[in-house]
Amino acid sequence: DALSGTQGGEVVGGEGDGAIKQEYPGWVNIRQRKIRKKDIRDYVLPMRRQMLFDDVIHMAIIGTPNAGKSTLVNALIQEERVVVDRTPGTTTDAIGVEWNYKEHPIRLIDTAGVNKGWRFKGTDLRQQANMQTLKNIRKSQVCVLCIDASKIGDLSHHELTLGNLIASREGRALAIAVTKWDLIDPALQPEIREKILNKVAEKLSQVKGCPVVFVSASCGHNLGTLMNKVMVLYRRWNSRIPTSKLNSWLREFMAHWPPPWKHGTKCSVKYITQVKARPPTFVMWTNLFGKFPANYMRQLVNMMRDEFNLQGTPIRLVLRTTAMPPPGQKLSKSDVLRWKRMGPKQAEAIGQLNSKKLRRKYD
């Protein structure tokens, strides 16, 4: 059923909406497992995903001091909204700007430059600015990492650490903007461009396909390309893949690349499903307690990214096993002995069965 409008988080218009309002008045925030009826679940979940996509995109501009973040914000909104100065550390407080791009609401967040390390040994003002930038990364959905091409012409270790923090630890969509590109000698641009692209592909492999855009905020060069990449990343970050397609692809993948052996046992993947988006998170059931070989897991994630068009999006993969009792389950002495006889890995799992750390891992 098509929507005729939205009001206060409730669906307005369409058949069957009255029943949904009465049975689940707060369906926007209710958990999926609480909705027992399949017909209502099939109606509510797509609507909720569409509402999340149509919501305001929180886009944080991240980078080192004097990397051109404020100039980029002013160039995007075509207004002198934030203060720009050549002195590093001019911006000490995050500034949010409401903006629309192609009729999609966006909140641009101009953050303070991040020094080497979040605990800056200096004034309290600088330390608070760094911690506020970290909070803005966690509140955003898409982060644009600004790199000053006029200073180094390459990615520093600190900037790569920022990229890993945004994508791997916080799970945010990441785009890289190489700023001040107009200040680079045209004869040196091909060499610097190739060096940056190679380093991103090598050091940020966990977000394979991360877009890198060479922009000039003062000249307005490639700003439209950057925003188009951001919108594509946001859609991929919100994407969901049907379980049937995932398992059909998994069977073909395992037939072409069989899982290896580990600890004298052949690894096997039995089932995979996506449990959440933002970022895409998958749970995979295996026959072993513990982790799969790291190289096989990287290959599986990279092939999944290419197959389902998730380039540039962080993917989280959680491993669970079907050869173990559920974490926290109380077992009798006979059940404990039966599980221990199955092998050393089962005995290790039984020993950690009531561990709080293990329960948090599987919750």
Secondary structure, DSSP 4 states (H G I P E B T S, - for coil): ---SEEETTEEESSTTHHHHHHH-TTTTTS-GGG---HHHHHHHHHHHHHHHHHSPEEEEEEESTTSSHHHHHHHHHTS--S---SSTT---S-EEEEEEETTEEEEEEE-PPP-SSSS-SS-HHHHHHHHHHHHHHHH-SEEEEEEETTTTSS--HHHHHHHHIIIIIS--EEEEEEE-GGGS-TTTHHHHHHHHHHHHHHH-GGGTT--EEE-BTTTTBTHHHHHHHHHHHHHHHT----HHHHHHHHHHHHHHS---EETTEE--EEEEEEEETTTTEEEEEESSSSPPPHHHHHHHHHHHHHHTT-TTS--EEEEEESSSPPTT----HHHHHHHHHT-HHHHHHHHTTT-HHHHHHH-
